[in-house]
């Protein structure tokens, strides 16, 4: 047995993450309070006993696969729960501490903790319906404003940026400044390969298998609202269940036969995702300062092709972005904003020192 294998086995049982507290992480008390909203897969998940179920070293090594699928059932407008909850924001993903792995939000969280201003982290279950999460974010931000007597600087990464802009569309009285970091404001098709074929997490191909991801209502909010956008199939409406079935894509890929229960769930999930997408694209008039952070140097999936039988995700056009979100799709179309570009990839946008300095300036 090699030394590396021995180390991996000795460290495999601990959590890969160091969840950050969802309460204030800064000792500062002066100035505009900061609220940070992470992106999809940016919060740790724990079970009812407090044990981390996303993400552990055993999972990354493919040695443990908890079932992360949500119940494919809605009770009215609320999806059934599975007993898991957000347990803080992910700092890092290291198989061998300090040696093998990568930072997630660690450097950014450390910078927030050193602020003279109060700083808060909004951890949430990123699998669930974004309208539900938006309600929770609104209550969280309102509580911070009440505590400090002033509106907040809201900073959202990726899906967190979509949530932040949707909160502005709902009124935004509690927001003094807004930063949208790598947020797919106009939708995209980057999540189609995940829904169609799944996505590997380290050595695990089953933790986020396509049938698991399909039960996450949040992912459907990433798609464009206009039928035929970014695909060469003009009839494909991402918010019409029948379109997915006729196009044989995602949950309805050739060879898959979703249950009647899933069909019912899917209809409600798309309806609510469409309403959330409408809020994101509303872009209401505002006078608050808005900063957009976007990557512009990495080839990023821009569209997909369909030849009548097979969906092509490999040889389709790429445009400049952060590897996940096209630069121009990360910018509001109507809202006045300052643009800050970075060579960083999507997950590491907030760990760029230039970005940290710009967003945390007084």
N, C-alpha and C positions, 0 to 999 in steps of 0.2 A: 504494500500500500504506500503510495507516494505521500510526501509531506502535505502537498496541497489537498489531496483527497482527505487525509486525516483532519486537516483544519476545517474543510468543508463539513465533514460529518460532525465535528465537535461544535460547530456554530450553527448547524442547520435547524435546530429546534427553536431558536430565538426569533423574535420578529425582525423583519428587514427594516421596519420603520421605527422612527422615534416620534410618536405622535406629539404634536404641540398642543398645549392647552387651548381650548376655545375661548378662555377668558383673556383679559388684557395681558400682553406679553411685554409691555414696556413700563418702566418705572416712571416715565415722564408724565407730566400732568399739564403742560402748557401748550397752547396752540390747538389747531384743528385736529380732532381725533381721526385716526386712520382705521378703516375697516377693509380687510383683505378677503377676497372671495376666490378660492382656488378653482381649477378646472376639473373636468371629468377625470376620475381615478386619482384625484389629488388629496382625498381624505381617506384616512384609515377607516376600516369597518370592523366593528366588534360584535360579538354575540351577547346574549343576555347576561352571561357571566363575566363580561368584560374582556374575554379572550379575543385577540386580534384574528380576524378571518381574512383580512386583506390589508397587508400583504406580508407573508412570512417567508423565511428562507426555504422552508420545506416546499412551499408552493412554487417558488422560483426554480427550485431544483427539480420540480416535477414529482416530488415525493408525497405531496398532499394536495388534494383537490376538493376543498369545500364547495358545496353547491351554492353559487352566488345568484342563481336565478330567482327572480321575484315571482310571486304567484301571478299567473296570467288571468287575473280577475280584478275587476273594478266593482266596488260597492258605491254606486252613484258616481261621484267624481273622484273618489279616493281608491287607489289601488290597495289591495290587501297587503299586509305586512308579513315579513319573514322573521321578525325578531332581531334583526341586525340594526345597528345604528352607527352614526359617524363617531369616531373616537379621536378626533384631532386631525391635523394636516400633516402629510408625509414630508419628512425632512430629507430622507435619503434612502437609497436602496443599495445596501452593501451586503453581499454574500459573505465576504471576509472583511470585517470592519477595517476601514482605512486602506484596503488593498484592492479588492475586487468589487466594483459596483459604481454607483454614480449618485451625485447629489440630485435631489428633486427641488424642494423649496428651502433647503437648509440655509444657504448663504443669504437668501432673501429674508427668511425669518430672523436670522441673526442680526441683519441690518435693522429690521423693524424693532427688535428688542433693545437696540441701542439708541432709539429715538428719544428726544426730549418731549415729543408729543405722545399722547396715549395711543396705543396701537392694539387692534383686536383682530382675531382670526375667526372667520365664519366657516366652520366645518359642517359638511352636510352629506347626506347619502346621495351621491351622484348618480345612482341608478334610477332614482325615482323621478316622477313627473316634475318637470320644471315649473309648472304653475304652482304646485304644492311647495316646492323649494322657494319660489319667489315670495310666497306669503310668509314663510319663515324668515327670509332675509329682510323683508320689510319690517317685521316685528323686531328683529335683532337691531337693525339700524336705528329704528325709532327709540329703542331703549338706550342705545349709546348716546343719541342726541339728547335725550332727557337727562342722562347722567352728567353730561358735560355742558349742557346748556347751549350747544351750537351744532350746526350741521356738520357732516363728516366728509372726509376725503375717501371716496369709494374706489378701490382698485380691484379690478376683476381680470383674471387670467382665463383665456379660452372660453369654456362654457360659463365661467364666473363673470367674464366680460359681457356675455349675452344676458345673464341674470341682472347685472348692474345696469345695462342700458334699458332693459325691460322695466326695472324699478324706476328709472327716470321717466319712462313713458307713462307710468302709473301716477305720476305727480312730481316725484323727486324733491319734495319740500325738505327732506332730511339730508340732501346731498349738496355739499358746497363745492366740491371738485370731483372730477371723474377721470379715471384712467382705464382705458380698454387695451388689454395686452394680449395680442394674438387671438383676438375674438373673431370667429367666423360670422360677421354681422350679416352677410348676404348669402350665407349658406355655402354648401359645397358638397362634394361627393367623396370626401376622404374617408367617411365611415362606411361606404358601401362595401369595400373589401372585407371589413370586419364583420358586417352583418351577413355577408355572402359566404365567407370561408372561415371566419373566426380570426383571432389574433393570438400569437404566442406570447406568453409571459415567461421570460427566461426559457427554461426547458419544458414548460407546460404548454401544451396545445389545447388542453381541455378546460382550464380555469375560466377562460373567456371564449368558449366555443360559440359558434353562431347561434345555437339554440338558447344559450344563456343570455347573450347580448340582446337577443330579440325581445326579452322580457323587461328590458330597461327602457321605459318611455322616454327618458331624457335624450337618447341618441337620435330619435326621430326629429328633434328640433334643429339638428345640424343641417338638414336638407333645404334646398331652395324652395321658395313658395311658388315660383312660376313653373308650370308644366313644361317638361322638355329641357329645362335649364341644365347645362353642363353634361347632357347625354345626347346621343344621336338618335334617340327615340322620342319624337315630339309628343307622343301621347302619354308618356310616363309622368303621372302626377304623384309626387311623393306623399301627398296627403290624402290620397284616395286608395283604400285597401284593394280595390279591384285592379288598380294599375300594377301593384306589386305582384298580384297573382297572375295577371296576363303576361307580364314581362318575365315571370319566373325568376325573380331576384330576391335576395335576402331570405326571409323566412319561407318564401315560396319558390326557392331554387328548385330546379329540375330534380325530382326524386324525393323532395320533402312534401309531406302531407300534414300540415298543421291541423289540430283538432278544431271542432266547432267552438269550443271554449276559447281557444286562442284567437279564432276569427273575431269573436265578440270583443275580446280584450283589445285586439289590434285596432279595431274601428274606433274605440274610445281613446286609445293612446294617440292615434294620429289626429283625432279631432282636437285633443288638448295640446298636442305639439304644434298644430297649425295656429291655434290661438296664441301660444307663446311666441311663435315665429312672427306673428302679426305685431305683437308688442315690440319685439326687437327691431323690426323694420319701420316702426312708426316714426322714430326720430323726431320727437316734438321740439318745438322752438324752445331754446333755453339760453340763458346768459352765463351759465356757469362755465369755468374753464374746463376743457376736455383735452386730454393727452392720449394719443394713440401710439402704442408701441407695436411694431411689426417687424418680422424678419423679411429680408428681401434678397437673400443671396443663395438660397437653396432651391433646387428643382422640386416642385410640389405638384401633386396630382391636380389637374385642372378640370378634366372631363373623362368620361368613359365611353366605350363603344359597345355596341351589341350587334352581332351579325345575324340575329334571328334565332340562334341556338345558344351561343356562348357569350358571356360577358367578359370583356377584355379590360383588365386593370393594369396590365404590365406595359403595354406598348402605346398607351394613350398619351396625349400631350401633357407636358409639364410646363408650368410657369414659375416665375420667381416668387418665393415665399419663405416660410420658415420650416418647410418639410411637411407641414400639415395644413397650413392656411395660406392661401394666396394673398400677397401683400394688399392688392387693391380690394379684396373682399374683407379685409380687416379694418377698412376705413368707412366711416359714415359718409353717405352721399350728400346729405344736406347740412348736417351740423358742422359748425365751425370748430376746427380742432388743430392742435399742433401735432406733427408727425415726427416720431423718433424711430429710426430704423436701426437694426442691429444684425450682425452676422450670426447671432446665436440661433440654435434650432428651437423648435416650438416649446419643448418642455423646459428649456433653460433660459428663456427670454428674460425672466426676472432675476437671474443670477449674474447678468452682465453688469459689471460695476458702473458703466456709463448709465444704464437704465436705473439702477438703484439710486445713484446720485440725483438723476433728473426727477424721479418720482417722489423722493423723500426730501427735496429741497423745501425749506420753510415757505 
